[in-house]
Amino acid sequence: MQISKNRLLPSMLLLLTTLLCSATFAFGKKGGRYYYQLKVYHLKTTTQEEKLDNFLQTAYLPAMHRAGIPNVGVFKPNDKDTEQLVYVFIPFSSWKQYEQLDAKLEADNQYQADGKQYIDAPYTDVPYSRIETIILKAFEQAPAPFVPALTGPKSERVYELRSYEGPTEKLYKNKVQMFNAGDEVGLFKRLGFNAVFYSEVVAGKTMPNLMYMTTFNNKADREAHWKTFVDDAYWKTLSTKPEYQHNVSKNVMVFLHPTEYSDY
């Protein structure tokens, strides 16, 4: 049986177009940089903490999973003397996913039922004092978040959240370049710092700044890793390069541990 060239050509063009579109879509997903939301709940009482934990565990995280966000981190400070805070880390594969989240939660009847105590809390019995929100965009060299494979008990783990504030926008961008083009991200990976994310702060109260989070099994593991980092030959060379001087005006470190129900 002989197939006409006039019939074969459109079929081949359709197949080629489909393959090209599929490849473009796959590349776009793989090459895109995540956006992150870091919500910091400020609490005044242990009752608020209990209510927030219950909401996050039984309503919020399950709803996020249904909304297509498989991993959400919930962390608390290791230092018991600090203000009562709860950090919630939410990764979005695109800005569109972030924009659509509220509508999805409002349409999720299961979420509305499971989170009713929190959602419909009266003004006389609020579940938190304030919520601080930080919006971040993943670095080029670390475009997606990573779930660390730690082995120690969650209560002993150290999740180190760092914020590097820059003296000016230009110098801040220089520090971001140091992580990307300077391959500081690669150094952290080589030394096994198990970073959850590296990011530029898009909106926050201490801009211009970048934030990243590394993880360790315990405090001793953390100290050993940082000693290795400081002693590393590549870091000694990178940190003394003239083009990367004076690009950090303040380094803020917060030591956290994940809750038992956290995905991270």
C-alpha positions in Angstrom: 0.0 0.0 0.0 1.4 3.4 -1.0 0.7 6.4 1.2 0.4 9.7 -0.6 3.1 12.3 0.2 0.3 14.9 0.5 -1.3 12.8 3.3 2.0 11.9 5.0 3.4 15.4 5.3 0.7 16.9 7.5 0.8 13.9 9.9 4.6 14.3 10.2 4.3 18.0 10.8 1.7 17.4 13.5 3.9 14.8 15.2 6.9 17.1 15.0 5.0 20.0 16.5 3.7 17.9 19.3 7.2 16.6 20.2 8.6 20.2 20.1 5.8 21.5 22.3 6.3 18.7 24.8 10.1 19.3 24.9 9.6 23.0 25.4 7.1 22.3 28.2 9.5 19.9 29.9 12.4 22.3 29.6 10.4 25.1 30.9 9.4 23.1 34.0 12.9 21.9 34.6 14.5 25.2 34.0 12.1 27.4 36.0 13.1 28.9 39.3 10.9 28.3 42.3 9.3 31.0 44.4 9.1 30.5 48.2 6.9 31.9 50.9 8.3 32.0 54.4 5.5 32.7 56.9 6.6 33.6 60.5 3.8 33.3 63.1 4.4 35.4 66.2 2.7 33.9 69.2 2.1 35.1 72.8 0.8 32.0 74.6 1.3 28.2 74.5 -2.4 27.9 73.8 -1.9 29.8 70.6 1.0 27.5 69.7 -1.2 24.4 70.3 -4.0 25.7 68.2 -1.6 26.7 65.4 0.1 23.3 65.5 -3.3 21.6 65.3 -4.3 23.7 62.3 -1.1 23.2 60.4 -0.9 19.5 61.0 -4.5 18.5 60.4 -5.8 21.1 57.9 -3.1 23.3 56.3 -0.4 20.8 55.2 -3.0 18.2 53.9 -4.7 21.0 51.9 -1.3 22.1 50.5 -0.6 18.6 49.4 -4.0 18.4 47.7 -3.2 21.8 46.0 -0.1 20.2 44.4 2.6 21.3 46.9 4.0 18.0 48.2 6.4 19.4 50.8 5.8 22.1 53.4 8.3 22.9 56.2 7.2 23.8 59.7 10.0 24.9 62.1 10.5 26.2 65.6 13.5 28.0 67.2 15.9 25.8 69.0 16.5 28.5 71.6 13.6 28.4 74.1 14.4 31.9 75.4 13.5 33.6 72.1 10.1 34.9 71.2 7.5 32.2 70.4 7.7 31.8 66.7 6.7 29.2 64.1 8.2 29.3 60.6 6.3 27.8 57.7 8.2 27.3 54.4 6.1 26.9 51.3 7.7 26.2 47.9 5.9 27.2 44.7 7.0 25.8 41.3 5.8 29.0 39.6 4.4 32.5 40.5 1.1 31.4 39.0 0.9 28.5 41.6 1.4 31.1 44.4 -1.3 33.4 43.0 -3.8 30.5 42.7 -3.3 29.1 46.2 -5.8 31.2 48.1 -8.6 30.4 45.6 -7.8 26.7 45.9 -7.9 26.8 49.7 -11.2 28.7 49.7 -12.7 26.0 47.4 -11.3 23.1 49.4 -14.3 22.0 51.6 -12.1 19.5 53.5 -9.7 22.3 54.5 -12.5 24.6 55.5 -13.9 21.9 57.8 -10.6 20.7 59.2 -9.4 24.2 59.8 -12.6 25.7 61.1 -11.4 26.5 64.6 -8.5 28.5 63.2 -10.2 30.0 60.2 -13.3 31.2 62.2 -11.5 32.1 65.4 -13.2 35.1 67.1 -11.3 38.3 67.7 -11.3 37.6 71.4 -9.4 34.3 71.0 -7.0 34.7 68.1 -4.5 31.9 67.2 -1.5 34.2 66.7 -0.4 37.7 67.3 0.8 38.6 63.8 2.0 36.9 60.6 5.2 38.0 58.9 5.5 37.1 55.3 8.7 36.9 53.2 8.6 36.2 49.5 11.7 34.7 47.9 13.0 33.6 44.5 15.3 30.6 44.1 18.9 31.2 43.0 19.9 30.3 39.4 22.3 27.7 40.7 19.7 26.2 43.0 16.4 26.6 41.2 14.3 24.1 43.2 14.1 23.2 46.9 15.7 20.0 48.3 14.3 17.7 51.0 17.4 16.7 53.1 18.0 13.1 54.0 18.9 13.5 57.6 19.0 10.5 60.0 19.0 12.1 63.5 15.8 12.7 65.6 13.9 15.7 64.5 14.1 17.3 67.9 17.9 17.3 67.6 18.2 18.5 64.1 19.6 21.9 63.3 18.0 23.9 60.4 20.1 27.0 60.0 18.3 29.9 58.4 20.7 32.6 57.3 19.9 36.1 56.0 22.7 38.2 54.4 21.8 41.8 54.3 23.7 44.0 51.7 24.8 47.6 52.3 23.3 48.6 48.9 21.3 46.9 46.2 24.4 46.7 44.0 26.5 45.1 46.7 23.7 42.7 47.6 23.5 41.6 44.0 27.3 41.1 44.2 26.8 38.6 47.0 24.1 36.8 45.0 26.6 36.6 42.2 29.1 35.1 44.6 26.7 32.3 45.3 25.9 31.7 41.6 28.8 32.6 39.3 31.3 32.3 42.2 29.9 28.8 42.9 29.5 29.2 46.7 26.3 27.1 46.1 28.5 24.4 44.6 30.9 24.5 47.6 28.0 24.0 50.0 26.8 21.0 48.0 30.3 19.5 47.8 30.7 19.7 51.6 27.3 18.1 52.2 25.4 21.0 53.9 22.0 19.6 52.8 20.6 23.0 51.9 16.8 23.2 51.7 17.0 26.4 49.5 19.0 29.4 48.4 17.1 32.5 47.5 16.8 36.2 46.8 14.4 38.1 49.0 11.7 39.7 46.7 9.7 41.2 49.5 10.6 41.4 53.2 11.4 43.8 56.0 15.3 43.7 55.8 15.9 44.3 52.1 18.1 44.1 50.3 19.0 40.6 51.5 19.2 37.0 50.5 18.3 33.9 52.6 19.2 30.3 52.6 18.7 27.3 54.8 21.2 24.5 55.5 20.5 21.4 57.7 22.4 19.1 60.0 21.7 16.0 62.2 22.6 17.9 65.4 24.7 20.8 66.8 28.0 18.8 66.7 27.3 17.9 63.0 26.7 21.6 62.3 29.9 22.7 63.9 32.0 20.1 62.1 30.5 21.1 58.7 31.2 24.8 59.2 34.8 24.1 60.3 35.3 22.2 57.1 33.8 25.1 55.2 36.0 27.7 56.7 39.1 25.6 56.2 38.3 24.7 52.6 40.8 26.0 50.0 38.2 27.1 47.5 36.4 29.2 50.1 39.7 30.8 51.2 40.3 31.8 47.6 36.7 32.9 46.9 36.3 35.0 50.0 39.5 37.0 49.4 38.7 37.9 45.8 38.7 41.7 45.4 35.4 41.7 43.5 33.5 40.0 46.4 34.5 42.3 49.3 32.2 44.3 51.6 29.0 42.8 50.1 27.4 41.8 53.4 26.6 44.3 56.1 24.7 42.0 58.5 24.5 38.2 58.9 21.5 37.0 60.8 21.4 33.3 61.9 18.3 31.5 63.2 18.6 27.9 64.5 15.5 25.9 64.0 14.2 22.3 64.3 11.4 20.8 62.3 8.1 19.8 64.0 7.2 16.1 63.9 4.6 16.7 61.2 6.9 18.9 59.0 7.6 17.5 55.5 11.2 18.8 55.8 
